[in-house]
Amino acid sequence: MRLSRPFAPVLVAALLALVACGRGTGADRPPEPGDRAVATVQDQTIWASDVKREAVAQGLVGEGEPLDVTSDLFRRVLDEVIDQKLLAKEAERRGLDNSALAQRRLAATRERILGDMLVETVVNGTISDRAVETIYQEQVRQARTSEEIRTRLILSRTRAEADAVVGILAQGSVFEAVAMERSVDEATRFSGGDLGYSTLDVMPEAYANALTGKPAGSTVGPFQTEGGWAVLRVEDRRRETPPTLEQARPQIVRYLTYEGVRQLLEELRGKAEVDVLLARDPGRSQEPASAPPPTAAGTLAAPVVSPPASKAP
């Protein structure tokens, strides 16, 4: 069956939540100060904040970004929220919410929503402009001492092919042209092998080792990597240019949120009796269930930000 509008996976969870929470909740009262009723579905009111929350859940707007009720985006998301309510009411009419499986899924959705609300209330409330500024300044300080390297790559399948590439370059061939003709790296060959700027600490170990101490203009390799045999050209070396505070803010907030959730879960687990009935895989780390994944540790090259003095968990 093909629906008239595309439904993101998050809408399924939202549908379950509506079935669980849509009855007798005083929905005719504005859920937030200054809220505005934008539609009704039978006996239920849809508020502007409901539409905004759905847009945020789908990643269409940021948490702190405005969403104009007159915009095409707002109307599209409003239509999806209306569809959610219609589907939920039809599911109730058919008694689909009465099965044990449905009740368990609804309970899991309720727990997820409550967990998210706890993060919003407890964790997000501790993320101040001062905390963001502190991490940003520390990262700027670290960036001033690090160097970015711009490189080009020619990747070959075998050592013999890579040696042939070095021979062609030694005869004066242009690196970009040889990359387009011979490199097997489809991601970079058509841009002349350009890898852009990066710092050594975020490069694969084989690349970082080969490039250490190599000046601009030098050809490096061949050396073996996971994808084959690499020949690099060092195009430029420069001091790392950090992003602005506003560019870095989303990643800093993400890291602070992750840290806050991790600390909250450590505290909750310390107070609760939790008995895992499965053998733990020693090679797998535990991540907070309600937190976004941590950013990759590294220098403050836009838009990635790592915590000061140590790697993000």
Disulfide bonds with the S-S distance in Angstrom:
none
